Amino acid sequence: MRVIGFIALGFFIGLLAGAWALKALSAGGEFGRGVMALKAHHNGQLRDELLAGRCDAAALSPHLEALAVVARDIEPAFLGPDQSDATFRQYAEQMRERIAAATPALGDCARMKEAAGAISDGCKACHRDYKS
């Protein structure tokens, strides 16, 4: 009877250790979660400002600037230095281009909403392919 108990205990401990190891090895880690949290925050603030009808540079520039900074950290947060994922890198580059393209639209609500929509669509496309 003791043998069965020790086997069950060993199986349970092995299962827990395997789960912890998989969590530790998951892509992104704390850095990736932080990058995505900042991106989501500033993207949401941009959306809220536009919904409130504030399209001027004073209201939107801080969020576009923060998104531009965060977009530079996407690859380092999710790809190791020796990893090469052309599709992921293309999504990240498109994100940076869409953020840069939004800057000239400051002050024009219709153009800014379109630009913000393009940024959001880029996020959704990448998450569709990479987020589990």
Rosetta constraint file for C-alpha pairs under 8 A:
AtomPair CA 1 CA 5 HARMONIC 6.47 0.50
AtomPair CA 2 CA 6 HARMONIC 6.16 0.50
AtomPair CA 3 CA 7 HARMONIC 6.11 0.50
AtomPair CA 4 CA 8 HARMONIC 6.12 0.50
AtomPair CA 5 CA 9 HARMONIC 6.06 0.50
AtomPair CA 6 CA 10 HARMONIC 5.97 0.50
AtomPair CA 7 CA 11 HARMONIC 6.08 0.50
AtomPair CA 8 CA 12 HARMONIC 6.17 0.50
AtomPair CA 9 CA 13 HARMONIC 6.14 0.50
AtomPair CA 10 CA 14 HARMONIC 6.04 0.50
AtomPair CA 11 CA 15 HARMONIC 6.12 0.50
AtomPair CA 12 CA 16 HARMONIC 6.31 0.50
AtomPair CA 13 CA 17 HARMONIC 6.13 0.50
AtomPair CA 14 CA 18 HARMONIC 6.05 0.50
AtomPair CA 15 CA 19 HARMONIC 6.27 0.50
AtomPair CA 16 CA 20 HARMONIC 6.22 0.50
AtomPair CA 17 CA 21 HARMONIC 6.11 0.50
AtomPair CA 18 CA 22 HARMONIC 6.18 0.50
AtomPair CA 19 CA 23 HARMONIC 6.23 0.50
AtomPair CA 20 CA 24 HARMONIC 6.15 0.50
AtomPair CA 21 CA 25 HARMONIC 6.20 0.50
AtomPair CA 22 CA 26 HARMONIC 6.09 0.50
AtomPair CA 24 CA 29 HARMONIC 7.51 0.50
AtomPair CA 25 CA 29 HARMONIC 7.88 0.50
AtomPair CA 27 CA 32 HARMONIC 7.77 0.50
AtomPair CA 27 CA 78 HARMONIC 6.06 0.50
AtomPair CA 27 CA 79 HARMONIC 7.96 0.50
AtomPair CA 28 CA 32 HARMONIC 4.11 0.50
AtomPair CA 28 CA 33 HARMONIC 6.57 0.50
AtomPair CA 28 CA 77 HARMONIC 5.63 0.50
AtomPair CA 28 CA 78 HARMONIC 4.65 0.50
AtomPair CA 28 CA 79 HARMONIC 7.78 0.50
AtomPair CA 29 CA 33 HARMONIC 6.34 0.50
AtomPair CA 29 CA 77 HARMONIC 7.98 0.50
AtomPair CA 30 CA 34 HARMONIC 6.04 0.50
AtomPair CA 31 CA 35 HARMONIC 6.20 0.50
AtomPair CA 31 CA 77 HARMONIC 5.63 0.50
AtomPair CA 32 CA 36 HARMONIC 6.21 0.50
AtomPair CA 32 CA 74 HARMONIC 7.51 0.50
AtomPair CA 32 CA 77 HARMONIC 4.70 0.50
AtomPair CA 32 CA 78 HARMONIC 6.01 0.50
AtomPair CA 33 CA 37 HARMONIC 5.99 0.50
AtomPair CA 34 CA 38 HARMONIC 6.20 0.50
AtomPair CA 35 CA 39 HARMONIC 6.14 0.50
AtomPair CA 35 CA 70 HARMONIC 6.21 0.50
AtomPair CA 35 CA 73 HARMONIC 7.01 0.50
AtomPair CA 35 CA 74 HARMONIC 6.93 0.50
AtomPair CA 35 CA 77 HARMONIC 7.21 0.50
AtomPair CA 36 CA 40 HARMONIC 5.98 0.50
AtomPair CA 37 CA 41 HARMONIC 6.11 0.50
AtomPair CA 38 CA 42 HARMONIC 6.21 0.50
AtomPair CA 38 CA 67 HARMONIC 7.93 0.50
AtomPair CA 38 CA 70 HARMONIC 7.14 0.50
AtomPair CA 39 CA 43 HARMONIC 5.91 0.50
AtomPair CA 39 CA 67 HARMONIC 6.00 0.50
AtomPair CA 39 CA 70 HARMONIC 6.44 0.50
AtomPair CA 39 CA 71 HARMONIC 7.82 0.50
AtomPair CA 40 CA 44 HARMONIC 5.93 0.50
AtomPair CA 41 CA 45 HARMONIC 6.18 0.50
AtomPair CA 42 CA 46 HARMONIC 6.03 0.50
AtomPair CA 42 CA 63 HARMONIC 5.23 0.50
AtomPair CA 42 CA 64 HARMONIC 7.63 0.50
AtomPair CA 42 CA 66 HARMONIC 6.92 0.50
AtomPair CA 42 CA 67 HARMONIC 6.44 0.50
AtomPair CA 43 CA 47 HARMONIC 6.24 0.50
AtomPair CA 43 CA 63 HARMONIC 7.25 0.50
AtomPair CA 43 CA 67 HARMONIC 7.35 0.50
AtomPair CA 43 CA 116 HARMONIC 7.96 0.50
AtomPair CA 43 CA 120 HARMONIC 7.62 0.50
AtomPair CA 44 CA 48 HARMONIC 6.09 0.50
AtomPair CA 45 CA 49 HARMONIC 6.10 0.50
AtomPair CA 45 CA 63 HARMONIC 7.00 0.50
AtomPair CA 46 CA 50 HARMONIC 6.29 0.50
AtomPair CA 46 CA 60 HARMONIC 6.23 0.50
AtomPair CA 46 CA 63 HARMONIC 6.15 0.50
AtomPair CA 46 CA 64 HARMONIC 7.67 0.50
AtomPair CA 46 CA 116 HARMONIC 7.47 0.50
AtomPair CA 47 CA 51 HARMONIC 6.14 0.50
AtomPair CA 47 CA 116 HARMONIC 7.14 0.50
AtomPair CA 48 CA 52 HARMONIC 6.18 0.50
AtomPair CA 49 CA 53 HARMONIC 6.39 0.50
AtomPair CA 49 CA 54 HARMONIC 5.24 0.50
AtomPair CA 49 CA 55 HARMONIC 7.05 0.50
AtomPair CA 49 CA 59 HARMONIC 6.94 0.50
AtomPair CA 49 CA 60 HARMONIC 7.16 0.50
AtomPair CA 50 CA 54 HARMONIC 5.46 0.50
AtomPair CA 50 CA 55 HARMONIC 5.94 0.50
AtomPair CA 50 CA 109 HARMONIC 7.07 0.50
AtomPair CA 50 CA 112 HARMONIC 7.71 0.50
AtomPair CA 50 CA 113 HARMONIC 6.72 0.50
AtomPair CA 53 CA 109 HARMONIC 7.22 0.50
AtomPair CA 54 CA 59 HARMONIC 6.41 0.50
AtomPair CA 54 CA 60 HARMONIC 7.81 0.50
AtomPair CA 54 CA 109 HARMONIC 7.78 0.50
AtomPair CA 55 CA 59 HARMONIC 6.71 0.50
AtomPair CA 55 CA 60 HARMONIC 6.56 0.50
AtomPair CA 55 CA 106 HARMONIC 6.30 0.50
AtomPair CA 55 CA 107 HARMONIC 4.98 0.50
AtomPair CA 55 CA 108 HARMONIC 6.33 0.50
AtomPair CA 55 CA 109 HARMONIC 5.26 0.50
AtomPair CA 55 CA 112 HARMONIC 7.12 0.50
AtomPair CA 56 CA 60 HARMONIC 6.37 0.50
AtomPair CA 56 CA 106 HARMONIC 5.87 0.50
AtomPair CA 56 CA 107 HARMONIC 4.42 0.50
AtomPair CA 56 CA 108 HARMONIC 7.68 0.50
AtomPair CA 57 CA 61 HARMONIC 5.09 0.50
AtomPair CA 57 CA 106 HARMONIC 5.51 0.50
AtomPair CA 57 CA 107 HARMONIC 6.25 0.50
AtomPair CA 58 CA 62 HARMONIC 7.45 0.50
AtomPair CA 60 CA 64 HARMONIC 6.33 0.50
AtomPair CA 60 CA 106 HARMONIC 7.38 0.50
AtomPair CA 61 CA 65 HARMONIC 5.92 0.50
AtomPair CA 61 CA 103 HARMONIC 7.66 0.50
AtomPair CA 61 CA 106 HARMONIC 7.86 0.50
AtomPair CA 62 CA 66 HARMONIC 6.11 0.50
AtomPair CA 63 CA 67 HARMONIC 6.06 0.50
AtomPair CA 64 CA 68 HARMONIC 6.14 0.50
AtomPair CA 64 CA 99 HARMONIC 6.62 0.50
AtomPair CA 64 CA 102 HARMONIC 7.81 0.50
AtomPair CA 64 CA 103 HARMONIC 7.35 0.50
AtomPair CA 65 CA 69 HARMONIC 6.37 0.50
AtomPair CA 66 CA 70 HARMONIC 6.15 0.50
AtomPair CA 67 CA 71 HARMONIC 5.91 0.50
AtomPair CA 67 CA 99 HARMONIC 7.16 0.50
AtomPair CA 68 CA 72 HARMONIC 6.64 0.50
AtomPair CA 68 CA 96 HARMONIC 6.35 0.50
AtomPair CA 68 CA 99 HARMONIC 6.32 0.50
AtomPair CA 68 CA 100 HARMONIC 7.51 0.50
AtomPair CA 69 CA 73 HARMONIC 7.17 0.50
AtomPair CA 70 CA 74 HARMONIC 6.87 0.50
AtomPair CA 71 CA 92 HARMONIC 6.88 0.50
AtomPair CA 71 CA 95 HARMONIC 6.83 0.50
AtomPair CA 71 CA 96 HARMONIC 5.96 0.50
AtomPair CA 72 CA 96 HARMONIC 7.47 0.50
AtomPair CA 73 CA 77 HARMONIC 5.95 0.50
AtomPair CA 74 CA 78 HARMONIC 6.41 0.50
AtomPair CA 74 CA 92 HARMONIC 6.50 0.50
AtomPair CA 75 CA 79 HARMONIC 5.33 0.50
AtomPair CA 75 CA 88 HARMONIC 7.88 0.50
AtomPair CA 75 CA 89 HARMONIC 6.77 0.50
AtomPair CA 75 CA 92 HARMONIC 7.03 0.50
AtomPair CA 76 CA 80 HARMONIC 6.59 0.50
AtomPair CA 76 CA 81 HARMONIC 7.44 0.50
AtomPair CA 79 CA 83 HARMONIC 5.74 0.50
AtomPair CA 79 CA 84 HARMONIC 7.55 0.50
AtomPair CA 79 CA 85 HARMONIC 7.90 0.50
AtomPair CA 85 CA 89 HARMONIC 6.20 0.50
AtomPair CA 86 CA 90 HARMONIC 6.03 0.50
AtomPair CA 87 CA 91 HARMONIC 6.32 0.50
AtomPair CA 88 CA 92 HARMONIC 6.33 0.50
AtomPair CA 88 CA 126 HARMONIC 7.43 0.50
AtomPair CA 89 CA 93 HARMONIC 6.13 0.50
AtomPair CA 90 CA 94 HARMONIC 6.06 0.50
AtomPair CA 91 CA 95 HARMONIC 6.19 0.50
AtomPair CA 91 CA 122 HARMONIC 7.12 0.50
AtomPair CA 91 CA 126 HARMONIC 6.21 0.50
AtomPair CA 92 CA 96 HARMONIC 6.45 0.50
AtomPair CA 93 CA 97 HARMONIC 6.24 0.50
AtomPair CA 94 CA 98 HARMONIC 6.07 0.50
AtomPair CA 94 CA 122 HARMONIC 7.31 0.50
AtomPair CA 95 CA 99 HARMONIC 6.23 0.50
AtomPair CA 95 CA 119 HARMONIC 6.41 0.50
AtomPair CA 95 CA 122 HARMONIC 6.18 0.50
AtomPair CA 95 CA 123 HARMONIC 7.59 0.50
AtomPair CA 96 CA 100 HARMONIC 6.19 0.50
AtomPair CA 97 CA 101 HARMONIC 6.05 0.50
AtomPair CA 98 CA 102 HARMONIC 6.33 0.50
AtomPair CA 98 CA 115 HARMONIC 7.02 0.50
AtomPair CA 98 CA 118 HARMONIC 6.68 0.50
AtomPair CA 98 CA 119 HARMONIC 5.77 0.50
AtomPair CA 99 CA 103 HARMONIC 7.03 0.50
AtomPair CA 99 CA 115 HARMONIC 7.74 0.50
AtomPair CA 99 CA 119 HARMONIC 6.59 0.50
AtomPair CA 101 CA 105 HARMONIC 7.58 0.50
AtomPair CA 101 CA 115 HARMONIC 7.20 0.50
AtomPair CA 102 CA 106 HARMONIC 7.07 0.50
AtomPair CA 102 CA 111 HARMONIC 8.00 0.50
AtomPair CA 102 CA 112 HARMONIC 6.37 0.50
AtomPair CA 102 CA 115 HARMONIC 5.19 0.50
AtomPair CA 102 CA 116 HARMONIC 7.18 0.50
AtomPair CA 105 CA 109 HARMONIC 7.84 0.50
AtomPair CA 105 CA 111 HARMONIC 5.47 0.50
AtomPair CA 105 CA 112 HARMONIC 5.33 0.50
AtomPair CA 105 CA 115 HARMONIC 7.62 0.50
AtomPair CA 106 CA 111 HARMONIC 7.91 0.50
AtomPair CA 106 CA 112 HARMONIC 6.27 0.50
AtomPair CA 107 CA 112 HARMONIC 7.64 0.50
AtomPair CA 108 CA 112 HARMONIC 6.02 0.50
AtomPair CA 109 CA 113 HARMONIC 6.02 0.50
AtomPair CA 110 CA 114 HARMONIC 6.33 0.50
AtomPair CA 111 CA 115 HARMONIC 6.11 0.50
AtomPair CA 112 CA 116 HARMONIC 5.95 0.50
AtomPair CA 113 CA 117 HARMONIC 6.01 0.50
AtomPair CA 114 CA 118 HARMONIC 6.27 0.50
AtomPair CA 115 CA 119 HARMONIC 6.35 0.50
AtomPair CA 116 CA 120 HARMONIC 6.20 0.50
AtomPair CA 117 CA 121 HARMONIC 6.01 0.50
AtomPair CA 118 CA 122 HARMONIC 6.19 0.50
AtomPair CA 119 CA 123 HARMONIC 6.50 0.50
AtomPair CA 120 CA 124 HARMONIC 6.30 0.50
AtomPair CA 121 CA 125 HARMONIC 6.14 0.50
AtomPair CA 122 CA 126 HARMONIC 6.33 0.50
AtomPair CA 123 CA 127 HARMONIC 6.12 0.50
AtomPair CA 124 CA 128 HARMONIC 5.92 0.50
AtomPair CA 125 CA 129 HARMONIC 6.52 0.50
AtomPair CA 126 CA 130 HARMONIC 5.95 0.50
AtomPair CA 126 CA 131 HARMONIC 7.60 0.50
AtomPair CA 127 CA 131 HARMONIC 4.68 0.50
